[in-house]
């Protein structure tokens, strides 16, 4: 079967089954106790005073947050992100605009952000790239100076640490994914985290069509964005292990770095001191000095039955849905365009054995090591 790119983390069946049976027996499929248990468990890992709202996906969460904050005009973001960042802006009638990323770190560059803000900027959307936050303190300062809200698309960030602060307490409002590829999965689902209790209460109403507190009227533009109890149960059990899951991936990442760092022309994402990524993806950046280009490496790995995938590729400004819009036409993003051309996601998942990882390492060395090395 070879080595897969990702493998979802599911609780042991004997641990999960009683909860699924309980949900089945009660017939309470949404707005039930498992959603509340998940939200409480997540909040306990995200810092004192954090409110957590469970939603059907990170994408629906981003859509709701921009709507709840009444964002208008342009949303400034990196183009080096997953398509949901830009789509959430479009769904809200906003225009995605782009600032470049920081070399090596590949997250939104604060200086580029400051230079790109205009009188039309309604919000800045930071993005957690592969599990690593941008320089959030610097971005927060940029936003304060400009008087615009800061939102974090933290889809890949559950479990990360940013300058000593846990994910969920890093920005005024953050949105996380719990899709199958994430460190904490619900099978499908998302979480919104904020210290603003009024915003959290508004989002709880908006995820249920925008209903009033008593459920008898509709008082806001909302979505059907509830998380099912089955998904909440899976996520609740996984969330209990979030630090364990993150640290296991951190060790896997260190082993990749140890065995691949000597390859000419390749690089890893730079992780600043004081930060700890969630370990959502393991990226190798294959530069022009490497023995083979990315396409050649992908084909070589495929021949060895090893999965790999360019990720955040193409960047938003090159995707068909965005390419003819103002943000793409105005974009000058040299670091983004180098990163999208070079980044390759490697097999990386909890439960990965040394033997599986060695298969990947050996294949990569076969593709990229100098002859005789």
C-alpha positions as CSV (number, residue, x, y, z in Angstrom):
1,X,0.0,0.0,0.0
2,X,3.0,2.3,0.3
3,X,3.2,5.4,2.6
4,X,0.1,7.7,2.6
5,X,0.3,11.4,2.9
6,X,-2.1,11.6,5.9
7,X,-3.9,9.2,8.1
8,X,-6.7,10.6,10.3
9,X,-6.5,10.2,14.1
10,X,-9.6,8.5,15.4
11,X,-10.2,7.5,19.1
12,X,-9.9,3.8,19.8
13,X,-13.2,2.1,18.9
14,X,-13.7,0.7,22.3
15,X,-13.5,4.3,23.7
16,X,-15.6,5.9,21.0
17,X,-18.4,3.3,20.6
18,X,-20.2,3.9,23.9
19,X,-20.6,7.6,23.1
20,X,-21.9,6.9,19.6
21,X,-24.4,4.4,21.1
22,X,-25.5,7.0,23.6
23,X,-26.1,9.5,20.9
24,X,-28.0,6.9,18.8
25,X,-30.1,6.0,21.8
26,X,-31.1,9.5,22.7
27,X,-31.7,10.7,19.1
28,X,-30.3,14.1,20.0
29,X,-28.1,14.7,16.9
30,X,-27.3,18.4,17.2
31,X,-27.2,21.1,19.9
32,X,-26.6,18.4,22.5
33,X,-24.2,17.7,25.4
34,X,-21.3,16.5,23.2
35,X,-21.0,19.9,21.5
36,X,-20.9,21.5,25.0
37,X,-18.3,19.0,26.2
38,X,-16.2,19.6,23.1
39,X,-16.4,23.4,23.5
40,X,-15.4,23.2,27.2
41,X,-12.6,20.8,26.5
42,X,-11.2,22.9,23.7
43,X,-11.4,26.1,25.8
44,X,-9.4,24.4,28.6
45,X,-6.5,24.1,26.2
46,X,-6.8,27.6,24.8
47,X,-6.2,29.9,27.7
48,X,-8.3,31.4,30.5
49,X,-11.3,33.3,29.4
50,X,-11.5,31.8,25.9
51,X,-15.0,31.1,24.6
52,X,-15.2,28.3,22.0
53,X,-18.0,27.8,19.4
54,X,-18.3,24.5,17.5
55,X,-19.3,24.8,13.9
56,X,-19.6,22.5,10.9
57,X,-16.3,23.5,9.3
58,X,-13.6,26.1,9.4
59,X,-15.0,27.6,6.2
60,X,-18.4,28.2,7.7
61,X,-16.7,29.6,10.8
62,X,-14.7,32.1,8.7
63,X,-17.9,33.1,6.9
64,X,-19.7,33.6,10.1
65,X,-16.9,35.6,11.8
66,X,-16.6,38.1,8.9
67,X,-20.4,38.5,8.9
68,X,-20.6,38.9,12.7
69,X,-17.9,41.5,12.7
70,X,-19.7,43.3,9.8
71,X,-16.6,43.5,7.7
72,X,-17.0,45.5,4.5
73,X,-14.6,46.3,1.6
74,X,-11.3,44.4,1.3
75,X,-9.9,41.6,3.5
76,X,-6.1,41.6,3.4
77,X,-4.6,38.2,3.6
78,X,-1.7,36.1,2.3
79,X,-2.2,34.5,-1.1
80,X,-0.2,31.6,0.3
81,X,-3.2,29.9,2.0
82,X,-5.9,27.4,1.5
83,X,-8.8,28.6,-0.8
84,X,-11.3,28.9,2.1
85,X,-9.6,32.1,3.3
86,X,-10.5,33.9,0.1
87,X,-13.8,32.2,-0.4
88,X,-15.0,33.4,3.1
89,X,-14.3,36.9,2.0
90,X,-16.2,36.5,-1.3
91,X,-19.2,34.9,0.5
92,X,-19.4,38.1,2.6
93,X,-19.2,40.4,-0.5
94,X,-15.7,41.4,0.4
95,X,-12.7,41.5,-1.9
96,X,-9.6,39.4,-1.1
97,X,-6.4,41.4,-1.3
98,X,-2.9,40.1,-0.7
99,X,0.3,40.8,1.1
100,X,3.4,38.7,0.8
101,X,4.7,36.2,3.3
102,X,7.9,36.2,5.3
103,X,10.8,34.3,3.7
104,X,11.4,31.0,5.4
105,X,8.5,31.4,7.7
106,X,5.9,31.5,4.9
107,X,3.3,33.4,7.0
108,X,1.9,36.8,6.5
109,X,4.6,39.4,6.6
110,X,3.8,42.4,9.0
111,X,5.8,44.9,7.0
112,X,4.2,43.9,3.8
113,X,0.8,44.0,5.5
114,X,1.4,47.5,6.7
115,X,2.4,48.6,3.2
116,X,-0.7,47.0,1.7
117,X,-3.4,48.4,4.0
118,X,-5.5,51.1,2.3
119,X,-8.6,53.1,3.2
120,X,-10.6,50.2,1.7
121,X,-9.2,47.5,4.0
122,X,-12.0,46.2,6.3
123,X,-9.9,43.5,8.1
124,X,-6.6,41.7,8.1
125,X,-6.8,37.9,8.0
126,X,-3.7,36.2,9.3
127,X,-3.2,32.5,8.4
128,X,-1.5,29.7,10.4
129,X,0.7,28.0,7.7
130,X,1.2,24.3,8.2
131,X,0.8,24.7,12.0
132,X,2.9,27.9,12.5
133,X,1.5,31.3,13.4
134,X,2.8,34.5,11.8
135,X,4.3,37.2,14.0
136,X,1.0,37.9,15.7
137,X,2.3,40.6,18.0
138,X,3.6,42.6,15.0
139,X,0.4,42.1,13.0
140,X,-1.7,43.1,16.0
141,X,0.3,46.4,16.2
142,X,-0.2,47.0,12.4
143,X,-3.9,46.5,12.8
144,X,-4.1,48.8,15.8
145,X,-2.3,51.5,13.9
146,X,-4.6,51.2,11.0
147,X,-7.8,50.7,13.1
148,X,-8.8,47.5,11.4
149,X,-9.8,44.2,13.0
150,X,-7.5,41.2,13.0
151,X,-8.9,37.7,12.3
152,X,-6.9,34.5,12.3
153,X,-7.6,31.7,9.9
154,X,-6.0,29.2,12.3
155,X,-7.3,26.2,10.3
156,X,-4.1,24.2,10.8
157,X,-3.3,25.6,14.3
158,X,-5.0,23.5,17.0
159,X,-2.4,22.8,19.6
160,X,0.2,25.3,18.4
161,X,2.0,27.7,20.7
162,X,2.8,31.3,19.6
163,X,5.3,33.1,21.8
164,X,4.1,31.2,24.9
165,X,0.4,31.6,24.1
166,X,-1.8,28.6,23.2
167,X,-3.8,28.5,20.0
168,X,-7.2,30.1,20.6
169,X,-5.7,33.0,22.6
170,X,-3.4,34.4,19.9
171,X,-5.8,36.7,18.1
172,X,-9.0,38.5,19.0
173,X,-10.9,35.7,17.1
174,X,-9.5,32.5,15.6
175,X,-11.1,29.8,13.4
176,X,-9.9,26.2,13.4
177,X,-10.5,23.2,11.2
178,X,-11.1,19.7,12.4
179,X,-11.2,18.0,9.0
180,X,-9.6,14.6,8.5
181,X,-6.1,16.0,7.9
182,X,-5.9,18.0,11.1
183,X,-4.1,17.1,14.3
184,X,-7.5,17.1,16.1
185,X,-10.2,15.8,13.8
186,X,-14.0,15.5,14.2
187,X,-14.1,13.8,10.8
188,X,-15.4,17.2,9.6
189,X,-15.9,20.2,11.8
190,X,-14.5,23.5,13.0
191,X,-14.1,25.7,16.1
192,X,-14.2,29.4,16.7
193,X,-12.3,30.8,19.6
194,X,-12.5,34.3,21.1
195,X,-12.2,36.1,24.4
196,X,-15.2,38.3,23.5
197,X,-18.2,36.7,25.2
198,X,-20.7,38.9,23.3
199,X,-19.2,37.9,20.0
200,X,-19.2,34.2,21.0
201,X,-22.9,34.5,21.9
202,X,-23.7,36.1,18.6
203,X,-21.8,33.4,16.7
204,X,-23.8,30.7,18.6
205,X,-27.0,32.2,17.2
206,X,-25.6,32.7,13.8
207,X,-24.5,29.0,13.4
208,X,-28.2,28.1,13.9
209,X,-29.6,30.3,11.1
210,X,-29.3,33.5,13.2
211,X,-32.1,32.6,15.6
212,X,-32.9,34.7,18.6
213,X,-31.9,33.5,22.1
214,X,-35.3,31.8,22.6
215,X,-35.3,30.3,19.1
216,X,-38.6,31.8,18.2
217,X,-37.4,34.4,15.7
218,X,-34.4,35.1,13.4
219,X,-32.5,38.2,14.2
220,X,-29.3,37.9,12.2
221,X,-28.0,36.6,8.9
222,X,-26.8,33.1,9.8
223,X,-26.1,29.7,8.4
224,X,-27.0,26.1,9.2
225,X,-23.5,25.5,10.5
226,X,-24.1,23.3,13.5
227,X,-21.8,20.4,14.3
228,X,-23.4,17.0,14.7
229,X,-23.2,15.2,18.0
230,X,-21.4,12.3,16.3
231,X,-18.7,14.6,15.1
232,X,-18.5,16.4,18.4
233,X,-17.9,13.1,20.2
234,X,-15.0,12.2,18.0
235,X,-13.5,15.7,18.4
236,X,-14.0,15.8,22.2
237,X,-12.1,12.5,22.7
238,X,-9.3,13.7,20.4
239,X,-9.1,17.1,22.0
240,X,-8.2,15.5,25.3
241,X,-5.0,14.3,23.7
242,X,-4.1,17.5,21.7
243,X,-0.7,18.1,23.4
244,X,0.2,14.4,23.1
245,X,-0.7,14.4,19.4
246,X,1.2,17.6,18.7
247,X,4.3,16.5,20.5
248,X,4.4,13.2,18.7
249,X,4.3,15.1,15.4
250,X,7.0,17.4,16.7
251,X,9.3,14.4,17.2
252,X,8.5,13.1,13.7
253,X,9.4,16.5,12.3
254,X,12.7,16.6,14.1
255,X,13.5,13.2,12.7
256,X,12.8,14.3,9.2
257,X,15.0,17.4,9.7
258,X,17.8,15.3,11.1
259,X,17.9,12.9,8.1
260,X,17.3,15.4,5.3
261,X,19.0,18.6,6.4
262,X,22.2,17.8,4.5
263,X,20.5,17.5,1.1
264,X,21.7,20.4,-1.2
265,X,19.1,22.9,-2.2
266,X,16.3,21.9,0.3
267,X,14.9,23.8,3.3
268,X,12.3,23.5,6.0
269,X,9.9,26.1,7.4
270,X,11.7,28.4,9.9
271,X,10.3,28.1,13.4
272,X,11.0,31.1,15.7
273,X,12.2,30.6,19.3
274,X,9.2,30.6,21.6
275,X,6.9,29.1,18.9
276,X,5.8,25.5,18.7
277,X,3.8,24.5,15.5
278,X,0.8,22.2,15.7
279,X,2.6,19.8,13.3
280,X,-0.3,19.8,10.8
281,X,2.0,19.3,7.8
282,X,5.6,18.5,7.2
283,X,6.9,20.7,4.3
284,X,10.1,20.4,2.3
285,X,11.0,23.3,0.1
286,X,12.9,22.2,-3.0
287,X,15.0,25.1,-4.4
288,X,16.7,25.6,-7.7
289,X,20.0,24.3,-6.4
290,X,18.5,20.9,-5.6
291,X,19.4,17.8,-7.6
292,X,15.8,17.5,-8.9
293,X,12.9,19.9,-9.1
294,X,9.7,19.4,-7.2
295,X,7.9,17.7,-10.1
296,X,10.7,15.3,-10.5
297,X,10.7,14.5,-6.8
298,X,7.0,13.8,-6.8
299,X,7.4,11.4,-9.7
300,X,10.3,9.6,-8.0
301,X,8.4,9.3,-4.8
302,X,5.4,7.9,-6.7
303,X,7.6,5.3,-8.2
304,X,8.6,4.3,-4.6
305,X,4.9,4.2,-3.6
306,X,5.3,7.2,-1.4
307,X,2.6,10.0,-1.4
308,X,3.5,13.6,-1.6
309,X,1.7,16.8,-2.6
310,X,2.4,20.5,-3.3
311,X,0.5,22.4,-0.7
312,X,-0.9,25.9,-0.9
313,X,-0.6,25.4,-4.6
314,X,-1.6,27.2,-6.6
315,X,-1.6,30.3,-4.4
316,X,-4.9,32.1,-4.2
317,X,-4.1,34.8,-6.8
318,X,-3.4,32.1,-9.4
319,X,-6.6,30.1,-8.8
320,X,-9.3,30.6,-11.4
321,X,-11.9,31.9,-9.0
322,X,-9.5,34.7,-7.8
323,X,-7.2,35.3,-10.8
324,X,-9.3,38.0,-12.6
325,X,-10.2,39.9,-9.4
326,X,-8.6,43.1,-8.2
327,X,-6.4,41.4,-5.6
328,X,-4.7,39.2,-8.2
329,X,-4.2,42.0,-10.6
330,X,-2.6,44.2,-8.0
331,X,-0.4,41.5,-6.4
332,X,3.4,41.6,-6.3
333,X,4.2,38.5,-4.3
334,X,7.7,37.2,-5.1
335,X,8.2,35.2,-1.8
336,X,4.7,33.6,-2.2
337,X,5.4,32.6,-5.8
338,X,8.8,31.0,-4.9
339,X,7.1,29.1,-2.0
340,X,4.2,27.8,-4.0
341,X,6.7,26.5,-6.6
342,X,8.9,24.8,-4.1
343,X,6.8,23.4,-1.2
344,X,6.1,19.7,-1.0
345,X,4.1,18.1,1.8
346,X,5.6,14.8,3.0
347,X,3.8,11.9,4.6
348,X,3.2,12.9,8.2
349,X,0.7,11.6,10.7
350,X,0.3,10.3,14.2
351,X,1.1,6.7,14.5
352,X,3.7,6.9,11.7
353,X,6.3,4.2,12.4
354,X,10.1,4.6,12.1
355,X,9.9,2.0,9.2
356,X,7.3,4.1,7.3
357,X,9.3,7.3,7.9
358,X,12.5,5.6,6.8
359,X,10.8,4.7,3.5
360,X,10.1,8.3,2.9
361,X,13.6,9.4,3.9
362,X,15.3,6.8,1.7
363,X,13.1,7.8,-1.3
364,X,13.8,11.5,-0.8
365,X,17.6,10.8,-0.5
366,X,17.4,8.7,-3.6
367,X,15.8,11.7,-5.5
368,X,17.8,14.5,-4.0
369,X,21.2,13.3,-2.6
370,X,24.3,13.9,-4.8
371,X,25.6,10.8,-6.6
372,X,27.7,8.7,-4.2
373,X,26.4,10.4,-1.1
